[in-house]
């Protein structure tokens, strides 16, 4: 069995995954452990709850790995946990994972956003900082940003709370940009917006599709010490 936990990073995951992969809502504490114990051989972690629910525990990922489950992460909560659990065998995928693993990114909030409820398709409603950075990289490479504007936009994006961070809110936060120039800049940002979270999530989906649906021999250099944590998750 193959499972992917996905939400706003890849709202159409179920339509793209195919019949061989079961797509579940963003994971919260205990979901990865439950999937492993229910027979999953491959688990792809993309999105996870963090504000109103306890997030995925590192130890449940380690438990899955110790059972021979292939665990992959990308894009959002998956990238965070993969960067943290990579030394233990979790497979990280994509730019966002690499940025966390290398230390270029350190703040968990860089992947945070607001999205519609799952009943309405989990569509992203705000812009995460990782997408701001990817967009500005692309625009700078194509010489679409005037000198000094990138830093102004990055500072503005960081200053806007993630629940209110839209391209319009970011541009309005840029005090040094003249009011007549803002509509043109906003149009350019929207037109060249890069959804890095989706890009990385799609890469993970391909990796899960390509992975063998079997458990591997867990030849690990570490030993998982049994504690009461599975019992706590079951309560």
PAZAPA-4460 file (N, C-alpha, C; in steps of 0.05 Angstrom, whole numbers, plus 32768, in hexadecimal, padded with zeros to 4 digits):
% residues 235
    n_x    n_y    n_z   ca_x   ca_y   ca_z    c_x    c_y    c_z   seq   type   mol
   8011   7FE8   8000   8000   8000   8000   8012   8019   8000     1      X     A
   800A   802D   7FF0   8018   8046   7FEF   8005   805C   7FF8     2      X     A
   800F   806E   8008   7FFE   8084   8013   800D   809E   8010     3      X     A
   7FFD   80B3   8009   8008   80CE   8009   7FF5   80DF   801A     4      X     A
   8001   80EF   802C   7FF3   8103   803C   7FF6   811E   802E     5      X     A
   7FE0   8128   8023   7FE3   8141   8013   7FCA   8152   8017     6      X     A
   7FCE   816D   8014   7FB8   8180   8017   7FBE   8198   8004     7      X     A
   7FC3   81AF   8010   7FC6   81C8   7FFF   7FDE   81C8   7FED     8      X     A
   7FF3   81B9   7FF3   800A   81B8   7FE1   8003   81AA   7FC7     9      X     A
   7FF1   8197   7FC8   7FE9   8189   7FB0   7FCB   8181   7FB3    10      X     A
   7FBA   8195   7FAF   7F9D   8191   7FB4   7F91   817B   7FA2    11      X     A
   7F9D   8177   7F8A   7F92   8164   7F77   7FA1   8149   7F78    12      X     A
   7FAD   8144   7F8F   7FBE   812B   7F92   7FAE   8112   7F8B    13      X     A
   7F95   8111   7F94   7F85   80F8   7F90   7F81   80F3   7F72    14      X     A
   7F7D   8109   7F63   7F78   8106   7F46   7F92   80FE   7F37    15      X     A
   7FA9   8106   7F42   7FC3   8101   7F35   7FD0   80E7   7F3E    16      X     A
   7FC8   80DD   7F55   7FD7   80C7   7F61   7FD3   80AC   7F53    17      X     A
   7FBB   80A7   7F4A   7FB4   808D   7F3E   7FAA   807A   7F53    18      X     A
   7FA0   8064   7F4A   7F92   8051   7F5C   7FA5   8043   7F70    19      X     A
   7FBF   8043   7F69   7FD2   8034   7F7A   7FDA   8043   7F93    20      X     A
   7FD3   805D   7F95   7FDB   806D   7FAC   7FC2   8078   7FBA    21      X     A
   7FC1   8075   7FD4   7FAC   807F   7FE4   7FB3   809B   7FEE    22      X     A
   7FA3   80AF   7FE8   7FA9   80CA   7FF0   7F98   80D1   8009    23      X     A
   7FA6   80DA   801E   7F98   80E1   8037   7F9D   80FF   803D    24      X     A
   7F8C   810B   804E   7F8F   8127   8055   7FAA   812C   8063    25      X     A
   7FB1   8145   8067   7FCA   814B   8076   7FCD   813B   808F    26      X     A
   7FE5   8131   8094   7FE9   811F   80AB   7FEC   812F   80C5    27      X     A
   7FE2   8124   80DA   7FE6   812E   80F5   7FF2   8118   8106    28      X     A
   7FF7   811E   811F   8005   810C   8131   7FF7   80F0   8131    29      X     A
   8007   80DC   812B   7FFC   80C0   812C   7FF5   80B5   8110    30      X     A
   7FF1   80C6   80FC   7FE8   80BD   80E2   7FFD   80AC   80D4    31      X     A
   8016   80B5   80D5   802B   80A5   80C8   802E   808A   80D5    32      X     A
   802E   808A   80F0   8030   8071   80FE   8019   805E   80F7    33      X     A
   8000   8069   80F6   7FE9   8059   80F0   7FEB   804E   80D4    34      X     A
   7FF4   805E   80C1   7FF7   8054   80A5   800B   803D   80A4    35      X     A
   8021   803F   80B3   8035   802A   80B3   802A   8011   80BF    36      X     A
   801C   8014   80D5   8012   7FFC   80E3   7FFA   7FEF   80D4    37      X     A
   7FEE   7FFF   80C2   7FD8   7FF4   80B2   7FE1   7FE8   8098    38      X     A
   7FFB   7FE7   8094   8006   7FD9   807C   8012   7FEA   8066    39      X     A
   8014   8004   806A   8020   8014   8055   803E   800D   8051    40      X     A
   8046   800A   8038   8062   8004   8032   8071   801D   8029    41      X     A
   8062   8030   801E   806E   804A   8015   805C   8060   801F    42      X     A
   8068   8074   802D   8059   808A   8038   8066   80A4   802E    43      X     A
   8056   80B5   8020   805F   80CF   8017   8052   80E4   8028    44      X     A
   8062   80F3   8037   8058   8108   8048   805D   8123   803A    45      X     A
   8047   8130   8033   8048   814B   8027   803E   8160   803B    46      X     A
   8025   815F   8041   8019   8172   8053   8013   8166   806F    47      X     A
   8013   8177   8083   800C   816E   809E   8000   8185   80AE    48      X     A
   7FEF   817E   80C1   7FE3   8191   80D3   7FF8   819B   80E7    49      X     A
   7FF5   81B4   80F0   8008   81BF   8103   7FFC   81D4   8116    50      X     A
   7FE6   81E0   810F   7FDC   81F6   811F   7FC6   81ED   8133    51      X     A
   7FB3   81DE   8129   7F9D   81D5   813A   7F9E   81B8   8140    52      X     A
   7FB4   81AB   8138   7FB7   818E   813E   7FD5   8189   8143    53      X     A
   7FDC   8175   8152   7FF8   816F   8157   8004   8164   813D    54      X     A
   801C   816D   8137   8029   8165   811E   8034   8148   811F    55      X     A
   803C   813E   8108   8048   8123   8106   8061   8122   8118    56      X     A
   8063   810D   8128   807A   810A   8139   8091   80FE   8129    57      X     A
   80AA   8106   8130   80C1   80FA   8123   80C3   80DC   8129    58      X     A
   80BB   80D5   8142   80BF   80B9   8149   80AC   80A6   813A    59      X     A
   8095   80B0   8132   8083   809E   8122   808F   809A   8107    60      X     A
   809D   80AE   80FC   80AB   80AA   80E3   80C2   8096   80E6    61      X     A
   80D1   8098   80FC   80E6   8085   8102   80DB   8069   8105    62      X     A
   80C3   8067   8112   80B6   804D   8115   80B0   8040   80FA    63      X     A
   80A5   8051   80E8   809E   8047   80CD   80B8   803E   80BF    64      X     A
   80CD   804E   80C1   80E6   8046   80B4   80F1   802C   80BF    65      X     A
   80EF   8029   80D9   80F9   8010   80E6   80EA   7FF7   80DD    66      X     A
   80D1   7FFC   80D3   80C1   7FE5   80C9   80C6   7FDF   80AC    67      X     A
   80D8   7FEF   809F   80DE   7FEB   8083   80CC   7FFB   8070    68      X     A
   80BD   800E   807B   80AC   801F   806A   80BD   8034   805D    69      X     A
   80B9   8039   8044   80C6   804F   8036   80B7   8068   803C    70      X     A
   80C3   807C   8048   80B6   8095   8050   80C3   80AC   8041    71      X     A
   80B3   80BB   8032   80BD   80D2   8023   80B0   80EB   802C    72      X     A
   80BD   8102   8029   80B2   811B   8031   80B9   8132   801E    73      X     A
   80A7   8144   801B   80AC   815B   8009   8098   8171   800E    74      X     A
   809F   8189   8005   808D   81A0   8001   8086   81B0   801A    75      X     A
   807D   81A2   802F   8072   81B1   8046   807B   81A2   8060    76      X     A
   8068   8198   806F   8070   8188   8087   8083   8171   807F    77      X     A
   807E   8166   8067   808F   8150   805E   80AC   8159   805A    78      X     A
   80B0   8171   8050   80CC   817B   804D   80D9   8180   8068    79      X     A
   80CA   818B   807B   80D5   818F   8096   80DD   8175   80A3    80      X     A
   80CB   8162   80A3   80D1   8148   80B0   80E7   8139   80A1    81      X     A
   80E8   813B   8087   80FD   812E   8078   8118   813A   807E    82      X     A
   811A   8154   8081   8133   8161   8088   813D   8158   80A3    83      X     A
   812A   8154   80B5   8131   814B   80D1   8137   812D   80D2    84      X     A
   8129   811D   80C2   812B   8100   80C4   813C   80F4   80AD    85      X     A
   8147   8105   809C   8157   80FB   8086   816E   80E9   8090    86      X     A
   817C   80F0   80A5   8192   80DF   80AE   8189   80C3   80B6    87      X     A
   8170   80C0   80BB   8165   80A6   80C4   8158   8096   80AE    88      X     A
   8158   80A1   8096   814E   8092   807F   8136   809D   8071    89      X     A
   812A   80B2   807B   8113   80BE   806D   811E   80CC   8054    90      X     A
   810F   80CA   803F   8118   80D5   8025   810C   80F0   8020    91      X     A
   811C   8104   801E   8112   811F   8018   8114   8125   7FFB    92      X     A
   8101   8135   7FF1   80FF   813A   7FD5   80F9   8158   7FD1    93      X     A
   8107   8164   7FBD   8100   817F   7FB4   8110   8195   7FC1    94      X     A
   810C   81AD   7FB6   811B   81C5   7FBE   8116   81CC   7FDB    95      X     A
   80FE   81CB   7FE4   80F7   81D3   7FFF   8105   81C1   8013    96      X     A
   8104   81A7   800F   8113   8194   8020   8131   819B   8020    97      X     A
   813C   819F   8009   8159   81A5   8007   8160   81BF   8016    98      X     A
   814E   81D3   8014   8153   81EC   8022   8153   81E8   8041    99      X     A
   8140   81D8   804B   8140   81D2   8067   8158   81C1   8070   100      X     A
   815E   81AD   8060   8174   819B   8067   818F   81AA   8067   101      X     A
   8192   81BD   8055   81AC   81CC   8053   81AE   81E2   8067   102      X     A
   8197   81EA   8073   8197   8200   8086   8190   821A   807A   103      X     A
   818C   821B   805F   8184   8234   8052   8169   823D   805D   104      X     A
   8158   822A   8063   813F   8230   8071   8140   8224   808D   105      X     A
   8137   8233   80A0   8136   8229   80BC   811B   822C   80C9   106      X     A
   810B   823E   80BF   80F1   8244   80CC   80DB   8232   80C1   107      X     A
   80CE   8223   80D2   80B8   8212   80CA   80A2   8222   80BC   108      X     A
   809F   823B   80C4   8089   824C   80BA   808C   8253   809C   109      X     A
   80A3   824D   8091   80A7   8253   8074   8095   8243   8062   110      X     A
   808A   822D   806C   8078   821D   805B   805A   8221   8063   111      X     A
   8055   8232   8077   803A   8235   8081   8029   8246   806E   112      X     A
   800F   823E   806C   7FFC   824D   805C   7FE0   8247   8066   113      X     A
   7FCD   8256   805C   7FB1   8251   8062   7FA5   8245   8049   114      X     A
   7F93   8232   804D   7F86   8224   8036   7F69   821F   803C   115      X     A
   7F5A   821A   8026   7F3E   8213   8029   7F3B   81F8   8036   116      X     A
   7F24   81F2   8042   7F20   81D8   804E   7F21   81C2   8039   117      X     A
   7F27   81AA   8042   7F29   8193   8030   7F0F   818F   801F   118      X     A
   7EF8   8196   802B   7EDF   8193   801D   7EDD   81A5   8005   119      X     A
   7EEE   81BA   8005   7EEE   81CD   7FEF   7F08   81CB   7FDF   120      X     A
   7F16   81B5   7FE2   7F2D   81B0   7FD1   7F48   81B8   7FDC   121      X     A
   7F49   81C2   7FF5   7F63   81C9   8002   7F73   81DE   7FF2   122      X     A
   7F66   81EE   7FE2   7F74   8202   7FD2   7F83   8216   7FE3   123      X     A
   7F9D   821B   7FDD   7FAC   822F   7FED   7FA0   824B   7FEA   124      X     A
   7F9F   8259   8000   7F93   8274   7FFF   7FA8   828A   8005   125      X     A
   7FBF   8282   800F   7FD4   8295   8014   7FEF   828A   8008   126      X     A
   8003   829B   8009   801D   8294   7FFC   8031   828D   8011   127      X     A
   803D   8275   8011   8052   826E   8024   806C   827B   801C   128      X     A
   807E   827F   802F   8097   828C   8029   80A8   827D   8015   129      X     A
   80A6   8262   8016   80B6   8252   8003   80AE   8258   7FE6   130      X     A
   8094   825E   7FE2   808B   8265   7FC7   8093   8282   7FBF   131      X     A
   8094   8293   7FD3   809E   82AF   7FCE   80BB   82AD   7FC5   132      X     A
   80CC   829E   7FD2   80E8   829C   7FCB   80EB   8290   7FAF   133      X     A
   80DC   827B   7FA9   80DF   826E   7F8F   80D6   8281   7F79   134      X     A
   80C1   8291   7F7E   80B7   82A4   7F6A   80CC   82BA   7F65   135      X     A
   80D7   82C4   7F7A   80EB   82DA   7F77   8104   82CF   7F6A   136      X     A
   810C   82B7   7F70   8123   82AB   7F62   811E   82AA   7F44   137      X     A
   8107   82A0   7F3C   8100   829E   7F20   80FF   82B9   7F12   138      X     A
   80F3   82CC   7F1F   80F1   82E7   7F13   810C   82F5   7F12   139      X     A
   811D   82F1   7F26   8137   82FC   7F26   8148   82F0   7F0F   140      X     A
   8146   82D6   7F0C   8155   82C8   7EF7   814D   82D2   7EDB   141      X     A
   8134   82DB   7ED8   812A   82E5   7EBE   812B   8303   7EBD   142      X     A
   8139   830F   7ED1   813D   832C   7ED1   8122   833B   7ED0   143      X     A
   8110   8332   7EE1   80F5   833E   7EE2   80F1   834E   7EFB   144      X     A
   8106   8350   7F0C   8104   8360   7F25   8118   8377   7F24   145      X     A
   810F   838F   7F28   8121   83A6   7F2A   8134   83A3   7F41   146      X     A
   814B   83AF   7F40   815F   83AD   7F55   8154   83B5   7F71   147      X     A
   8159   83A5   7F85   8151   83AB   7FA0   8135   83A3   7FA7   148      X     A
   8125   839C   7F93   8109   8395   7F99   8106   837A   7FA6   149      X     A
   8118   8368   7F9F   8116   834D   7FAB   8117   834E   7FC9   150      X     A
   812C   835C   7FD3   812E   835D   7FF0   8116   836A   7FFD   151      X     A
   810C   837F   7FF0   80F4   838C   7FFB   80DC   8379   7FFC   152      X     A
   80D9   8369   7FE7   80C3   8356   7FE6   80C7   833F   7FFB   153      X     A
   80DF   8336   7FFE   80E5   8321   8012   80DF   832B   802E   154      X     A
   80E8   8343   8034   80E3   834E   804E   80C5   8352   8053   155      X     A
   80B7   835B   803E   809A   8360   8041   808C   8345   8045   156      X     A
   8094   8330   8036   8087   8316   8039   808B   830B   8055   157      X     A
   80A3   830E   8060   80A9   8304   807B   8099   8313   8090   158      X     A
   8093   832D   808A   8085   833D   809E   8067   8338   809E   159      X     A
   805C   832C   8089   803F   8326   8088   803A   830B   8094   160      X     A
   8027   8309   80A7   8020   82F0   80B4   8016   82DC   809F   161      X     A
   801D   82C3   80A2   8018   82AF   808D   7FFA   82AD   8086   162      X     A
   7FE9   82B3   8099   7FCC   82B1   8093   7FC2   82C8   8082   163      X     A
   7FD2   82DD   807F   7FCA   82F4   806F   7FDD   82F8   8057   164      X     A
   7FF0   82E6   8053   8004   82EB   803F   7FFA   82E4   8023   165      X     A
   7FF3   82F8   8014   7FED   82F6   7FF7   8000   8308   7FE8   166      X     A
   8001   8305   7FCE   8012   8317   7FBE   800A   8334   7FC2   167      X     A
   7FF0   8339   7FC4   7FE7   8354   7FC7   7FF0   835F   7FE3   168      X     A
   7FEE   834F   7FF7   7FF6   8358   8012   8014   835D   8013   169      X     A
   8023   834C   8005   8040   8350   8004   8048   836A   7FF7   170      X     A
   803C   836F   7FE0   8042   8388   7FD1   803A   83A1   7FE1   171      X     A
   8023   839F   7FEE   801A   83B6   7FFE   802C   83BB   8016   172      X     A
   803B   83A7   801F   804D   83AA   8035   8067   83B8   802D   173      X     A
   806C   83BA   8013   8085   83C5   8009   8083   83E4   8009   174      X     A
   808C   83F0   801E   8089   840D   8020   809A   841D   800C   175      X     A
   80B0   8412   8003   80C1   8421   7FF1   80B8   8420   7FD4   176      X     A
   80A4   840F   7FCE   809A   840D   7FB2   8083   8421   7FAF   177      X     A
   8086   8433   7F9C   8072   8448   7F97   8057   843B   7F90   178      X     A
   8042   8448   7F9A   8027   843E   7F95   8021   8439   7F78   179      X     A
   8029   844B   7F65   8022   8446   7F49   8030   842D   7F3D   180      X     A
   8047   8424   7F4A   8056   840D   7F40   804C   83F3   7F4B   181      X     A
   803B   83F4   7F60   8033   83DB   7F6D   8021   83C9   7F5C   182      X     A
   800E   83D3   7F4E   7FFD   83C2   7F3D   800D   83B2   7F29   183      X     A
   8021   83BF   7F1C   8031   83B1   7F08   8042   839B   7F15   184      X     A
   804D   83A1   7F2D   805D   838D   7F3B   804B   8376   7F44   185      X     A
   8034   837B   7F4E   8021   8366   7F57   801A   8354   7F3F   186      X     A
   8014   8360   7F28   800E   8350   7F11   8025   833E   7F09   187      X     A
   803D   8348   7F0A   8055   8338   7F03   8059   8321   7F17   188      X     A
   8055   8326   7F30   8058   8311   7F44   8044   82FB   7F40   189      X     A
   802B   8302   7F3C   8016   82EE   7F37   801B   82DE   7F1E   190      X     A
   8024   82EC   7F09   8028   82DF   7EEF   8040   82CB   7EF0   191      X     A
   8053   82D1   7F00   806B   82C0   7F01   806E   82B0   7F1B   192      X     A
   8058   82AE   7F29   8058   82A0   7F43   8060   8283   7F3F   193      X     A
   8072   8279   7F50   807C   825E   7F50   8071   824F   7F69   194      X     A
   8062   823A   7F64   8058   822A   7F7B   806C   8214   7F81   195      X     A
   8080   821A   7F90   8095   8207   7F96   808B   81EF   7FA6   196      X     A
   8078   81F4   7FB7   806D   81DE   7FC6   8060   81C9   7FB4   197      X     A
   8051   81D2   7FA0   8045   81C0   7F8D   805A   81B1   7F7D   198      X     A
   806E   81C0   7F74   8083   81B3   7F64   8090   819C   7F74   199      X     A
   8097   81A1   7F8D   80A3   818D   7F9D   8090   8176   7FA3   200      X     A
   8077   817C   7FA8   8063   8167   7FAD   805F   8155   7F95   201      X     A
   8060   8160   7F7D   805D   8150   7F65   8075   813E   7F62   202      X     A
   808D   8148   7F69   80A5   8137   7F68   80A3   8120   7F7B   203      X     A
   8098   8125   7F93   8094   810F   7FA6   8080   80FB   7F9C   204      X     A
   806A   8105   7F90   8056   80F2   7F85   8063   80DF   7F71   205      X     A
   8074   80EA   7F5F   8081   80D9   7F4B   8093   80C4   7F59   206      X     A
   80A0   80CC   7F6E   80B2   80BA   7F7D   80A1   80A4   7F8A   207      X     A
   808A   80AB   7F95   8079   8097   7FA2   806E   8083   7F8D   208      X     A
   8067   808E   7F76   805D   807D   7F60   8072   8069   7F57   209      X     A
   808B   8072   7F57   80A1   8061   7F4D   80AB   804E   7F62   210      X     A
   80A5   8053   7F7C   80B0   8042   7F91   80A2   8026   7F91   211      X     A
   80B2   8012   7F98   80A7   7FF7   7F9A   8094   7FF5   7FB2   212      X     A
   807D   7FE8   7FAD   8069   7FE6   7FC3   806F   7FCE   7FD5   213      X     A
   8087   7FCF   7FE1   808F   7FBA   7FF3   809F   7FC7   800A   214      X     A
   80A1   7FB9   8020   80B2   7FC3   8035   80CE   7FB9   8031   215      X     A
   80E1   7FCB   8037   80FD   7FC5   8032   8109   7FB9   804C   216      X     A
   811F   7FAC   8048   812E   7FA2   8060   813A   7FBA   806E   217      X     A
   8131   7FBF   8086   813A   7FD7   8094   8155   7FD3   80A0   218      X     A
   816A   7FD6   8090   8186   7FD3   8099   818F   7FEE   80A3   219      X     A
   8188   7FF5   80BB   818C   8010   80C6   81A4   8011   80D7   220      X     A
   81B0   8028   80D7   81C8   802D   80E8   81C0   8036   8104   221      X     A
   81A6   8037   8109   819C   8040   8123   8187   802D   812D   222      X     A
   8181   802E   8146   816D   801C   8152   8157   802C   815F   223      X     A
   813E   8026   8158   8128   8034   8165   8122   8028   8180   224      X     A
   8124   8038   8194   811F   802E   81B0   8101   8030   81B5   225      X     A
   80F6   801A   81BE   80D9   8019   81C3   80D2   802A   81DB   226      X     A
   80BF   803B   81D8   80B5   804C   81EF   8097   804B   81EF   227      X     A
   808B   805B   81FF   806D   805B   8201   8060   806C   81EC   228      X     A
   8070   8077   81D9   8064   808A   81C6   804E   807F   81B5   229      X     A
   804F   8065   81AB   8039   805B   819B   801F   805A   81AB   230      X     A
   8021   8054   81C5   800A   8053   81D6   7FFE   806E   81D9   231      X     A
   800F   8083   81DC   8006   809E   81DF   7FF8   80A8   81C6   232      X     A
   8002   80A0   81AF   7FF4   80A8   8196   7FD9   809A   8193   233      X     A
   7FD6   8083   819F   7FBD   8074   819C   7FA7   807F   81AF   234      X     A
   7FAF   808E   81C3   7F9B   8098   81D6   7F89   80AD   81CA   235      X     A
***
